[in-house]
Amino acid sequence: MQTFEWIIALLLGAALLSALARRLAVPYPTFLAVGGVLIPFLPGSPQWTLDPHLALALFVAPVLVDSAYDTSLRDLRDNWLPVTGLVLMAVGLTTLAVALVARWLVPGMPWPVAVALGAIVAPPDAAAATAVMRQVKLPHRLLKILEGESLLNDASALLLYKLAVMAVLGGGLSLSSGVPVFLLTVFGSVAAGYALARVLTPALRFEDFPTSIIAQFTVTFGVWIAAEAIGLSGILTIVVYAMTIANTRGPSMPARLRVPVYAVWEAVVFILNAMAFVLIGMQLGPIWERLTPDMRGNYVLFAATILAVVILTRFAWVMSYNKLIRWRIERYGFNPPRPMSRPTRASGIVISWAGMRGIVTLAAAFSIPETMRDGSPFPYRDLILFAAFAVVFGTLVLQGLTLRPLILWLGLSDDDPVGREVRHGRVEAYKAAVAAIGEEDSLAARLLRKEYGAIVELCEVGSEPYQAAGLPGGALRLQAITAARARAIELRRTFVIGDDAFHVLEEELDWAELSAVGRSAPA
């Protein structure tokens, strides 16, 4: 009963901290990090433990599915060069720099352990950064770069982490054996994720919400567990799986399922973020108590140095790339596939400062085995846990609290490309809706033509349409909405509009469909 009471109290506390963060316009993970630090010092605080093998599957798999589901393939393709640079070079350089500094500070630390620490703290979590950037209307291109980086850098960092831990547990991993393992893991995971999505999509077509949501979570964890069991990357497999599902099953899901499903996934991701900070915070208490005063100073110095290395390495890579790409634009011009903001020094500074760490770093640190195969303790596990939480806490507090003022001070703005695409998508979708009504001359048909025609006219002059409610024509309205949805899906499939604009239209059509179903239900 006491455990249950603590769970209720912690979830309530997380909700209150999130509400406070929204009021102060800061990322809610920043306040969760503060709460995680304070928990071990609360009177009577629990000392919960979690199987390290469970950490990544429990905390990371659903979060990645949620992120990958909303990722725009078009925007990833448009920004593949900066995203690839962040996913490969920034992660690789951060891992190497942290490993070198860790070995310098602790000469007895084995190289694989140092590399594992570097890979753990390398991947930024865009959830906090994008939460701030959406509040200040940051240029859409920067937002998409950060979201793409956050989705894919987890895979590159955790692949390095997996190889490093294998080297520690196995007593060494040579380059000749490591490269084939890396390549097999990458290509095998991509193929497995795509194949599983194609095979499992028909099995997920449930018509009631409880069964559908249970099946989604069961399959999510099942895909991760199966990938890890056969030696593949759970991260890569689940990302490819979710992106494939999003472009196949997602658009065809009925509105009465999609609306509550999205709400449940959003709530689950929030709860997992909260519990990750709570559980890691609880591990810090015993670690801190086991340390002597001198060791505490050494741990704090080590963690602060790793934090500085993480921040500075990202700055060094991003600003170097930013300088190179601006030189290239000056020499050869800027010719993007569609209108988007040009790279500037200010945009490079924002990308550099948006490297906040989050749930993936926490889960990876927590998943380090407690013991080796011979039963001895995993080398420097306590130090890695302490440093990882310090990096997450430091970046979320230092960068999370200052990112919004920095963006406002730099004066970055956007001409709202998503809004333009939404208006264009509305025009096309509602023209399709009017066409679907055909030549029918009933009162309902005439009213629907006027309603949808008004929406088209307002969008064509740049105004937001007012969604009329209570108009008749339920069955005919459903027919028109189905045609509008098909047109929106086609615009997304052909990359005329991006996923951000599509999801705005999708939500709008979902509520229109639910309203039409409600009016036509008695029939």
Stockholm file with secondary structure:
# STOCKHOLM 1.0

chainA/1-523         MQTFEWIIALLLGAALLSALARRLAVPYPTFLAVGGVLIPFLPGSPQWTLDPHLALALFVAPVLVDSAYDTSLRDLRDNWLPVTGLVLMAVGLTTLAVALVARWLVPGMPWPVAVALGAIVAPPDAAAATAVMRQVKLPHRLLKILEGESLLNDASALLLYKLAVMAVLGGGLSLSSGVPVFLLTVFGSVAAGYALARVLTPALRFEDFPTSIIAQFTVTFGVWIAAEAIGLSGILTIVVYAMTIANTRGPSMPARLRVPVYAVWEAVVFILNAMAFVLIGMQLGPIWERLTPDMRGNYVLFAATILAVVILTRFAWVMSYNKLIRWRIERYGFNPPRPMSRPTRASGIVISWAGMRGIVTLAAAFSIPETMRDGSPFPYRDLILFAAFAVVFGTLVLQGLTLRPLILWLGLSDDDPVGREVRHGRVEAYKAAVAAIGEEDSLAARLLRKEYGAIVELCEVGSEPYQAAGLPGGALRLQAITAARARAIELRRTFVIGDDAFHVLEEELDWAELSAVGRSAPA
#=GR chainA/1-523 SS CHHHHHHHHHHHHHHHHHHHHHHHTSCHHHHHHHHHHHGGGSTTCCCCCCCHHHHHHHHTHHHHHHHHHTCCHHHHHHTHHHHHIIIIIIHHHHHHHHHHHHHHHCTTSCHHHHHHHHHHHSCCCHHHHHHHHHHTTCCHHHHHHHHHHHHHHHHHHHHHHHHHHHHHHHTCCCHHHHHHHHHHHHHHHHHHHHHHHHHHTGGGCCSSHHHHHHHHHHHHHHHHHHHHHTTCCHHHHHHHHHHHHHTTHHHHSCHHHHHHHHHHHHHHHHHHHHHHHHHHHHHHHHHHHHSCHHHHHHHHHHHHHHHHHHHHHHHHHHHHHHHHHHHHHHHHCCCCSSCCCCCCHHHHHHHHHTCCCCHHHHHHHHTSCSBCTTSCBCTTHHHHHHHHHHHHHHHHHHTTTTHHHHHHHHTCCCCCHHHHHHHHHHHHHHHHHHHHHTTCCSHHHHHHHHHHHHHHHHHHTTCCCCCCCSCSCHHHHHHHHHHHHHHHHHHHHTTSSCHHHHHHHHHHHHHHHHHHHHHHTTC
#=GC SS_cons         CHHHHHHHHHHHHHHHHHHHHHHHTSCHHHHHHHHHHHGGGSTTCCCCCCCHHHHHHHHTHHHHHHHHHTCCHHHHHHTHHHHHIIIIIIHHHHHHHHHHHHHHHCTTSCHHHHHHHHHHHSCCCHHHHHHHHHHTTCCHHHHHHHHHHHHHHHHHHHHHHHHHHHHHHHTCCCHHHHHHHHHHHHHHHHHHHHHHHHHHTGGGCCSSHHHHHHHHHHHHHHHHHHHHHTTCCHHHHHHHHHHHHHTTHHHHSCHHHHHHHHHHHHHHHHHHHHHHHHHHHHHHHHHHHHSCHHHHHHHHHHHHHHHHHHHHHHHHHHHHHHHHHHHHHHHHCCCCSSCCCCCCHHHHHHHHHTCCCCHHHHHHHHTSCSBCTTSCBCTTHHHHHHHHHHHHHHHHHHTTTTHHHHHHHHTCCCCCHHHHHHHHHHHHHHHHHHHHHTTCCSHHHHHHHHHHHHHHHHHHTTCCCCCCCSCSCHHHHHHHHHHHHHHHHHHHHTTSSCHHHHHHHHHHHHHHHHHHHHHHTTC
//
